[in-house]
Amino acid sequence: MTMKLLNQFDLHKPMLSCHRHNEESKAPQIVERMLAEDLNVALTCDAGTPGISDPGHLLVRACWEAGIPVEPVCGPSAAVTCLSASGFDAREFAFYGFLPREKKALGDKLDAIRRVGVGVFVLYESPHRIVDLVAALAEKWPQCALCVCSDLTKKFERIYRGAAPDVLAALQANPSVEKGEYCLAADISMLPPTEAPAQRPGAAAFMLERLMEGDDLREAARAATEAGYARNEVYRAKLKIAERFEE
């Protein structure tokens, strides 16, 4: 498909295949040639968007690491365009739109995102809150990688990519940070997996344990209520236990 497009416009450029099975070895070679020969390279795919469940993220990441600017072209949405320019492994990613503004609600949402277990996610944010959002990410996950894009594919496009604290510093140093529309991709795949929270026993199990320790049924029910179990759950458990004892 790319060849047909080039031929249609009578463009004759060398092409190099870069796919899932050879990208890891070819990416450094391509970057080396770009630096040595001052080349511009267009990364294309015959369908879809490079790096979005398609090869490309290793080459993009190698370009960022070598200091080569990456300029995305228009995609179906800002989220996809941002991901394609990030160099993150986006074979699987999550999209969360705009996150809560309040600090506690934002922290709770970030905890929930972490528990989902998807390594890469994408967000939208307003220019007036982007610094606060990145500051929250840098405080919570300082080792995570971010790609913060503003005004993608427009005249004043800006892309900040790197560790969360470094991206935060770059945003804070920009006097025009509150101009433009922002899309943010985050890679938290390097964070250790979260441990599943311990399952709390039901009120009936809690009360039976108290009975085995010597409480009577009334004392066990009172202890369950004081431990935070809902009164209706304690009441149902009390009836069920009493019924079993009668049997």
C-alpha positions as CSV (number, residue, x, y, z in Angstrom):
1,M,0.0,0.0,0.0
2,T,2.8,2.4,0.8
3,M,4.5,1.6,-2.4
4,K,1.3,2.3,-4.4
5,L,1.0,5.7,-2.6
6,L,4.5,6.7,-3.5
7,N,4.1,5.7,-7.1
8,Q,0.9,7.6,-7.3
9,F,2.8,10.8,-6.5
10,D,5.9,9.8,-8.5
11,L,8.0,9.6,-5.4
12,H,11.0,7.2,-5.5
13,K,12.4,6.6,-2.0
14,P,14.2,3.5,-0.6
15,M,11.9,1.4,1.6
16,L,12.9,-0.9,4.4
17,S,10.7,-3.6,6.0
18,C,10.4,-3.3,9.7
19,H,8.1,-5.8,11.3
20,R,7.5,-7.5,14.7
21,H,10.2,-10.2,14.0
22,N,13.0,-7.9,13.0
23,E,12.2,-4.5,14.5
24,E,14.4,-5.1,17.6
25,S,17.5,-5.6,15.5
26,K,16.7,-3.1,12.8
27,A,15.7,-0.1,14.9
28,P,19.3,0.6,16.1
29,Q,20.5,0.3,12.5
30,I,17.9,2.7,11.2
31,V,18.7,5.3,14.0
32,E,22.4,5.0,13.3
33,R,21.9,5.8,9.6
34,M,19.6,8.7,10.5
35,L,22.2,10.2,12.7
36,A,25.1,9.5,10.4
37,E,23.5,10.6,7.1
38,D,21.1,13.3,8.5
39,L,18.1,11.4,7.2
40,N,14.4,11.9,7.7
41,V,12.5,8.7,7.9
42,A,8.7,8.1,7.6
43,L,7.3,5.2,9.5
44,T,4.2,3.8,7.9
45,C,2.0,0.7,8.0
46,D,-0.4,-0.6,5.3
47,A,-3.3,-0.4,7.7
48,G,-3.9,1.2,11.1
49,T,-1.4,3.3,12.9
50,P,2.3,2.4,13.6
51,G,2.8,1.3,17.2
52,I,-0.9,0.6,17.9
53,S,-1.1,-3.2,17.8
54,D,1.3,-2.8,14.9
55,P,5.1,-2.7,14.8
56,G,6.8,0.7,15.3
57,H,7.1,1.4,19.0
58,L,10.7,0.1,19.3
59,L,11.9,2.3,16.4
60,V,10.1,5.3,17.9
61,R,11.5,4.7,21.3
62,A,15.0,4.3,19.8
63,C,14.6,7.7,18.1
64,W,13.6,9.4,21.4
65,E,16.5,7.8,23.2
66,A,18.9,9.1,20.5
67,G,17.5,12.6,20.6
68,I,15.8,12.4,17.2
69,P,12.5,14.4,17.2
70,V,9.4,12.4,16.5
71,E,6.5,14.1,14.6
72,P,3.2,12.1,14.4
73,V,0.7,12.6,11.6
74,C,-3.0,12.9,12.0
75,G,-4.7,9.8,13.4
76,P,-8.3,8.8,14.1
77,S,-8.0,10.5,17.5
78,A,-5.5,12.4,19.7
79,A,-5.2,9.4,21.9
80,V,-4.0,7.2,19.1
81,T,-1.7,9.9,17.7
82,C,-0.2,10.4,21.1
83,L,0.4,6.7,21.5
84,S,2.0,6.4,18.1
85,A,4.5,9.1,19.0
86,S,5.3,7.8,22.5
87,G,7.3,4.7,21.7
88,F,5.4,2.8,24.4
89,D,4.4,-0.8,23.8
90,A,0.7,-0.2,22.9
91,R,-0.2,-3.7,21.8
92,E,-2.6,-3.3,24.8
93,F,-3.6,0.0,26.4
94,A,-6.5,1.6,28.3
95,F,-8.2,4.9,27.7
96,Y,-9.6,6.9,30.6
97,G,-10.5,10.2,29.1
98,F,-10.5,13.0,31.8
99,L,-9.7,12.0,35.4
100,P,-11.3,13.5,38.5
101,R,-10.1,17.0,39.5
102,E,-10.3,16.5,43.3
103,K,-7.0,15.2,44.9
104,K,-8.6,12.3,46.8
105,A,-10.8,11.2,43.9
106,L,-7.8,11.4,41.6
107,G,-5.7,9.3,43.9
108,D,-8.4,6.7,44.2
109,K,-8.7,6.6,40.4
110,L,-5.0,6.2,39.9
111,D,-5.0,3.3,42.4
112,A,-7.9,1.7,40.4
113,I,-5.9,2.2,37.2
114,R,-2.9,0.4,38.7
115,R,-5.1,-2.5,39.8
116,V,-6.4,-3.0,36.3
117,G,-2.9,-4.2,35.4
118,V,-2.7,-2.7,31.8
119,G,0.8,-1.2,31.4
120,V,0.0,1.7,29.1
121,F,-2.9,4.1,29.4
122,V,-4.0,7.4,27.8
123,L,-5.7,10.5,29.3
124,Y,-7.0,13.8,28.2
125,E,-6.5,17.0,30.3
126,S,-7.2,20.7,30.1
127,P,-4.3,23.1,29.7
128,H,-5.1,24.6,33.1
129,R,-4.8,21.3,35.0
130,I,-2.1,19.5,33.1
131,V,0.7,20.5,35.5
132,D,-1.3,19.4,38.5
133,L,-2.0,16.0,36.8
134,V,1.6,15.4,35.9
135,A,2.6,16.4,39.4
136,A,0.3,13.8,40.9
137,L,1.6,11.2,38.6
138,A,5.3,12.1,39.4
139,E,4.5,12.0,43.1
140,K,2.7,8.7,43.0
141,W,4.8,6.9,40.3
142,P,8.1,8.8,39.9
143,Q,9.6,5.9,37.9
144,C,6.8,5.8,35.3
145,A,7.4,7.2,31.7
146,L,5.1,9.9,30.3
147,C,4.5,11.3,26.8
148,V,2.6,14.6,27.1
149,C,1.4,16.0,23.8
150,S,-0.1,19.4,23.1
151,D,-1.7,20.6,19.9
152,L,-0.8,17.5,18.0
153,T,-0.1,17.9,14.3
154,K,-0.7,21.7,14.6
155,K,1.8,24.6,14.1
156,F,2.8,24.8,17.8
157,E,2.9,21.1,18.5
158,R,4.8,20.2,21.6
159,I,5.8,16.7,22.9
160,Y,7.3,16.1,26.3
161,R,8.6,12.6,26.8
162,G,10.6,11.0,29.6
163,A,10.4,10.1,33.3
164,A,7.5,11.7,35.1
165,P,9.6,14.1,37.2
166,D,11.5,15.3,34.1
167,V,8.3,15.9,32.1
168,L,6.9,17.8,35.1
169,A,10.0,20.1,35.2
170,A,9.7,20.7,31.4
171,L,6.1,21.7,31.7
172,Q,6.7,24.0,34.7
173,A,9.5,25.7,32.7
174,N,7.2,26.5,29.8
175,P,5.5,29.9,30.3
176,S,2.9,29.0,27.7
177,V,2.0,25.7,29.3
178,E,-1.6,26.7,29.7
179,K,-2.1,27.1,26.0
180,G,-3.3,24.2,23.7
181,E,-5.1,20.9,24.3
182,Y,-3.3,18.0,26.0
183,C,-3.2,14.3,25.6
184,L,-1.1,12.2,27.9
185,A,0.2,8.6,27.5
186,A,1.7,6.8,30.5
187,D,3.7,3.7,30.7
188,I,3.6,2.0,34.2
189,S,4.6,-1.4,33.0
190,M,7.8,-1.2,35.0
191,L,5.9,-0.9,38.3
192,P,5.8,-4.0,40.5
193,P,2.3,-5.7,40.4
194,T,-0.1,-4.8,43.1
195,E,-1.0,-7.4,45.7
196,A,-4.7,-8.4,45.7
197,P,-6.4,-7.1,48.9
198,A,-7.1,-9.7,51.4
199,Q,-10.7,-10.9,51.3
200,R,-12.6,-9.9,54.4
201,P,-14.6,-12.8,55.9
202,G,-18.4,-12.4,55.9
203,A,-20.3,-11.5,59.1
204,A,-21.3,-15.1,59.6
205,A,-17.8,-16.3,59.5
206,F,-16.6,-13.5,61.8
207,M,-19.4,-14.3,64.3
208,L,-18.7,-18.1,64.2
209,E,-15.1,-17.4,65.1
210,R,-16.2,-15.2,68.0
211,L,-18.5,-18.0,69.2
212,M,-15.5,-20.5,69.1
213,E,-13.6,-18.0,71.3
214,G,-16.3,-18.1,73.9
215,D,-18.8,-15.3,73.0
216,D,-22.5,-16.0,73.0
217,L,-24.5,-15.1,69.9
218,R,-25.5,-11.6,71.2
219,E,-21.9,-10.8,72.0
220,A,-20.7,-12.1,68.6
221,A,-23.3,-9.9,66.8
222,R,-22.3,-6.8,68.8
223,A,-18.6,-7.5,68.0
224,A,-19.4,-7.8,64.3
225,T,-21.3,-4.5,64.3
226,E,-18.4,-2.8,66.0
227,A,-16.0,-4.3,63.5
228,G,-17.8,-2.4,60.7
229,Y,-20.2,-5.1,59.3
230,A,-23.5,-3.7,58.1
231,R,-26.3,-4.2,60.6
232,N,-28.6,-6.0,58.1
233,E,-25.8,-8.4,57.3
234,V,-25.2,-9.1,61.0
235,Y,-28.9,-9.6,61.6
236,R,-29.1,-12.1,58.7
237,A,-26.0,-13.9,60.0
238,K,-27.5,-14.0,63.5
239,L,-30.7,-15.6,62.3
240,K,-28.8,-18.1,60.1
241,I,-26.5,-19.2,63.0
242,A,-29.4,-19.5,65.4
243,E,-31.3,-21.6,63.0
244,R,-28.3,-24.0,62.5
245,F,-27.8,-24.3,66.3
246,E,-31.5,-25.2,66.7
247,E,-31.1,-28.0,64.2
